[in-house]
Amino acid sequence: MKKLLLVFLLMSIFCLTGCMDNGKIIEDDPFYSLQAAYNHKWLSRKEIRKIHSLYNGENSESLDKQLLEKIVEDYKRTYPRENIDEQEVIIKKHLGTYDNVVVLMIDYKRSLVQDMIRNETVAGYRFEYSHNNEIILVWRGNK
């Protein structure tokens, strides 16, 4: 009986520490986490569902080259590092443009932002990131 209680207690502790999201709300204008964009009502539940579907699929929407350059420039300005090379900031997926926000997966090997989020649940949809250098950010550059 004591062993069963001990196993149950250990499993409960594991679930409480390992099953919870460790996502933090990012509000580094013009970049925001999905949760922040949803909280501000820039994204609806329906749009979060579409983003979730695109995130889990192979497809990516196309992104205008000028807009892409603006986003990369804003990223480098918002998260400055020494000797930044433009090729180090990679837009892995464009997950849609919704009114005045652009949702994308950014991969930047030397960024600190990615260490903040590993998993997040937004509007009931769970996003699990495969590694620290890959998260979804919402860019709101044209207010």
C-alpha positions in Angstrom: 0.0 0.0 0.0 2.8 2.4 0.9 4.6 1.6 -2.4 1.4 2.3 -4.4 0.9 5.6 -2.6 4.6 6.5 -3.2 4.2 5.7 -7.0 1.0 7.8 -7.1 2.7 10.7 -5.4 5.8 10.6 -7.7 3.6 10.4 -10.8 1.5 13.4 -9.6 4.7 15.4 -9.0 6.0 14.5 -12.5 2.7 15.4 -14.1 2.5 18.7 -12.3 6.0 19.7 -13.3 6.3 18.1 -16.7 2.8 18.3 -18.1 2.3 22.1 -17.6 3.1 24.6 -20.3 6.2 26.6 -19.6 5.3 29.3 -22.2 5.6 32.9 -21.2 3.8 35.8 -22.6 6.2 37.8 -24.9 5.4 41.4 -25.5 8.5 42.9 -27.2 7.0 45.3 -29.6 6.6 44.6 -32.5 6.9 40.8 -31.6 4.4 39.0 -29.4 3.7 35.4 -28.4 0.6 33.7 -29.6 -0.9 34.0 -26.2 -0.3 37.8 -26.0 -1.8 38.3 -29.5 -4.9 36.2 -28.4 -5.2 38.2 -25.1 -5.1 41.5 -27.1 -7.8 40.1 -29.4 -5.6 40.5 -32.4 -6.2 36.8 -33.2 -9.5 34.9 -32.8 -10.0 31.3 -31.7 -10.8 30.4 -35.3 -7.5 32.0 -36.4 -5.6 30.1 -33.7 -7.2 26.9 -35.0 -6.0 27.7 -38.5 -2.5 28.6 -37.2 -2.4 25.3 -35.3 -3.4 23.4 -38.5 -0.7 25.2 -40.6 1.9 24.7 -37.8 1.3 20.9 -37.7 1.2 20.6 -41.5 3.9 20.9 -44.2 2.4 23.9 -45.9 3.4 27.5 -45.4 1.8 30.6 -46.8 3.9 32.8 -49.0 5.2 36.1 -47.7 6.0 39.3 -49.6 9.8 39.9 -49.9 9.6 43.5 -48.7 7.5 42.5 -45.7 9.9 39.7 -45.0 12.9 42.1 -45.0 11.0 44.5 -42.7 10.3 41.7 -40.2 13.9 40.5 -40.2 15.1 44.1 -39.7 12.7 44.5 -36.8 13.8 41.2 -35.3 17.5 42.3 -35.4 16.6 45.6 -33.9 14.4 44.1 -31.1 16.8 41.3 -30.2 20.2 42.7 -31.0 23.3 40.6 -31.1 26.9 41.3 -32.2 27.8 40.5 -35.8 24.3 39.5 -36.9 24.1 38.0 -40.3 20.8 38.3 -42.1 21.0 34.6 -43.0 21.0 33.7 -39.3 17.4 35.0 -38.9 15.3 32.4 -40.7 11.6 32.6 -41.3 10.8 28.9 -41.3 7.1 29.2 -41.8 4.6 31.9 -42.5 1.4 30.8 -40.7 -0.8 33.6 -42.1 -1.5 37.2 -42.0 -4.6 38.2 -40.0 -5.7 41.8 -40.2 -2.6 43.7 -39.1 -0.6 40.8 -37.6 1.8 38.3 -39.3 2.2 34.9 -37.6 5.5 33.2 -38.3 8.0 30.7 -37.1 11.4 32.3 -36.6 14.6 30.4 -36.2 17.5 32.4 -34.9 20.3 30.3 -33.5 21.7 33.0 -31.1 18.4 34.4 -29.8 17.4 34.4 -26.1 13.7 34.7 -26.9 13.3 31.0 -27.8 14.6 29.9 -24.5 11.4 31.4 -22.9 8.9 29.1 -24.6 8.9 25.4 -25.2 5.1 24.6 -25.2 2.1 26.7 -25.1 -1.6 26.2 -25.2 -3.7 29.0 -26.7 -7.4 29.0 -27.0 -7.4 25.2 -26.3 -4.8 24.4 -29.0 -1.4 23.1 -27.9 1.8 24.1 -29.7 4.8 21.9 -28.9 8.1 23.2 -30.2 10.7 20.7 -31.3 13.6 22.7 -30.0 14.5 25.9 -28.3 15.4 27.8 -31.5 12.0 27.4 -33.0 8.9 29.2 -31.8 5.9 31.0 -33.2 6.0 34.8 -33.0 3.4 37.3 -33.9 4.7 40.4 -35.7 2.5 43.5 -35.4 4.5 46.1 -37.3 1.8 48.1 -39.0 -0.4 49.4 -36.2 
